[in-house]
Amino acid sequence: MTDGAKWNQRYASGDLPWDTGKPSTELQRVVAQQRIAPCRALDLGCGTGSNTIWLAQKGFEAMGIDIAPLAVTQACQRARAAGVSAQFQVADILHPPNFDQPFQFFFDRGCYHAVRRADPTAYAPAIVRLLAPGAVGLILAGNACESHDDGPPVVSEEQLRSELGATFRIVELREFRFDSPPKSSESFLAWSCLVTR
């Protein structure tokens, strides 16, 4: 079974513990505090589109990509219902398509920590070629400082600095907790990593 088929199966079954149905609180905080102006933005591993839609509502020219076709279908439906012009495309972030224009901002809520398990060195070089010079990115990833049986994959500070720092300049690295999904009070420890190209 391909990666796309595996993730698609999760969306078909509704087994989506990471999907809160709302835009990331940490994304909202960083966009406000860093005064990131509306620009061409890419949401990596967009899922059902909550963050892409929020960016579009804030005036960004927002594009979401995901490896699961069903996620993209659901995201398109949600964007239409919200009345926003966000765009979505099925794509593998390690082998992304050639977009017609580069992006000035990118957001990743949990894609990096999932794909790095197969190849820790492939993520940053694949993403950076999609970006304009000086582009800003926010990467949210599971934090290895807190052990758990369930929950997101985790990465240590040393791994994160090594894998991302070789390609990007890390502007800010801080701990925070992922938003809790519906019907759960569990919020896992995570990294918030702000980078520039």
C-alpha positions in Angstrom: 0.0 0.0 0.0 1.4 3.4 -0.9 1.7 6.3 1.6 -1.1 8.1 -0.1 -3.4 5.0 0.2 -2.5 4.6 3.9 -3.3 8.2 4.7 -6.4 8.1 2.5 -7.6 5.1 4.6 -7.3 7.2 7.8 -9.6 9.9 6.2 -12.1 7.3 5.0 -12.3 5.7 8.5 -12.4 9.1 10.3 -9.3 8.1 12.4 -7.9 11.6 12.6 -6.8 12.4 16.1 -4.8 15.4 14.9 -7.7 17.0 13.2 -9.3 19.6 15.6 -11.5 21.0 12.9 -10.2 24.5 13.8 -7.2 26.5 12.8 -4.0 26.0 14.9 -3.8 28.3 17.9 0.0 28.4 17.4 -0.3 29.4 13.7 -2.7 32.3 14.7 -0.3 33.4 17.5 2.8 33.4 15.2 1.1 35.2 12.3 -0.1 37.9 14.7 3.1 38.3 16.8 5.5 38.2 13.8 3.2 40.4 11.8 3.3 38.1 8.8 1.5 40.0 6.1 -0.9 38.3 3.6 1.1 36.7 0.8 1.3 33.5 -1.2 1.2 30.7 1.4 1.6 26.9 1.3 0.0 24.6 3.9 1.9 21.3 3.9 -0.1 18.2 4.8 -3.2 20.4 4.9 -5.6 17.6 5.8 -9.3 18.8 5.8 -8.1 22.4 5.3 -8.7 24.2 8.6 -5.4 26.1 8.5 -5.5 26.8 4.7 -9.0 28.2 5.0 -8.0 30.4 8.0 -5.1 31.8 6.0 -7.4 32.5 3.0 -9.8 34.3 5.4 -6.9 36.4 6.6 -6.1 37.5 3.0 -3.4 35.0 2.1 -3.3 33.5 -1.3 -3.5 30.0 0.3 -2.7 26.6 -1.3 -3.0 23.4 0.7 -1.4 20.1 -0.4 -1.9 16.6 1.0 -0.9 13.1 -0.1 -4.4 11.8 0.7 -7.0 12.5 -2.1 -9.9 12.2 0.3 -8.4 14.9 2.6 -8.1 17.2 -0.4 -11.7 16.5 -1.4 -12.9 17.3 2.1 -10.8 20.4 2.2 -12.3 21.7 -1.0 -15.8 21.1 0.3 -15.0 23.0 3.5 -13.5 25.9 1.6 -16.6 26.2 -0.6 -18.8 26.1 2.4 -16.7 28.8 4.1 -16.9 30.9 0.9 -13.1 31.3 0.5 -10.9 30.9 -2.6 -8.3 28.6 -1.0 -6.8 26.1 -3.4 -6.0 22.4 -2.7 -3.9 19.8 -4.6 -3.0 16.2 -4.0 0.8 16.1 -3.7 3.6 14.3 -1.9 5.7 17.0 -0.1 8.9 15.1 -0.7 8.2 15.1 -4.4 6.1 18.3 -4.8 4.9 19.5 -8.2 6.3 22.6 -9.8 4.1 25.5 -8.9 3.9 28.5 -11.2 5.1 30.9 -8.5 7.1 30.6 -5.3 5.6 30.9 -1.8 6.5 33.6 0.7 5.1 31.7 3.7 4.6 28.0 4.5 3.0 26.2 7.4 3.4 22.7 8.6 1.4 21.2 11.4 2.8 17.7 11.8 3.9 16.9 8.3 7.7 17.2 9.0 7.5 14.8 12.0 5.7 12.2 10.0 7.8 12.2 6.8 11.1 12.4 8.6 10.7 8.9 9.9 11.4 7.6 6.3 14.1 10.1 5.4 15.1 12.8 7.9 17.3 14.6 5.3 14.7 14.8 2.5 12.2 17.3 4.0 14.0 20.6 4.0 15.6 20.4 0.5 12.2 19.4 -1.0 10.4 22.4 0.6 13.0 25.1 0.1 12.9 24.9 -3.7 9.2 26.0 -3.5 10.0 29.2 -1.6 10.8 32.7 -2.6 14.1 34.2 -1.2 13.5 35.4 2.4 10.4 33.2 2.8 9.2 32.5 6.3 7.9 29.1 7.6 6.3 27.7 10.7 6.9 24.0 11.5 5.0 22.4 14.3 6.3 18.9 15.4 6.0 16.4 18.2 8.5 17.0 21.1 10.6 14.1 22.3 11.1 15.7 25.7 7.8 14.1 26.8 7.2 10.4 26.2 3.8 9.0 25.3 2.4 5.8 23.9 -0.1 7.4 21.6 0.1 10.8 19.9 2.3 12.3 17.3 5.8 11.2 16.2 8.4 13.1 18.1 11.7 14.8 17.3 14.5 16.0 19.7 15.8 19.5 19.7 19.1 18.3 18.4 17.5 16.4 15.5 15.3 19.3 14.6 18.2 21.8 14.6 20.4 19.5 12.5 17.7 18.5 10.0 16.1 21.9 9.5 19.1 24.1 10.4 21.1 22.8 7.5 18.7 24.4 5.0 16.8 27.1 6.9 17.8 29.7 9.5 15.9 29.0 12.7 14.5 32.3 14.0 12.6 31.0 17.0 12.3 27.5 18.6 9.9 27.2 21.5 7.8 24.5 23.2 4.0 24.6 23.2 1.2 22.1 23.3 -0.9 21.0 20.3 -4.5 21.9 20.4 -6.7 19.1 21.8 -8.9 17.3 19.3 -12.6 17.0 19.8 -13.7 14.6 22.6 -10.2 14.6 24.1 -8.5 16.8 26.7 -5.0 15.5 25.7 -2.6 18.1 24.3 0.8 16.8 23.4 4.0 18.6 23.9 5.4 20.0 20.6 8.0 22.3 19.0 7.1 25.5 17.3 9.9 26.3 14.9 9.9 29.5 13.0 12.4 29.5 10.0 13.4 31.7 7.1 15.0 30.7 3.8 
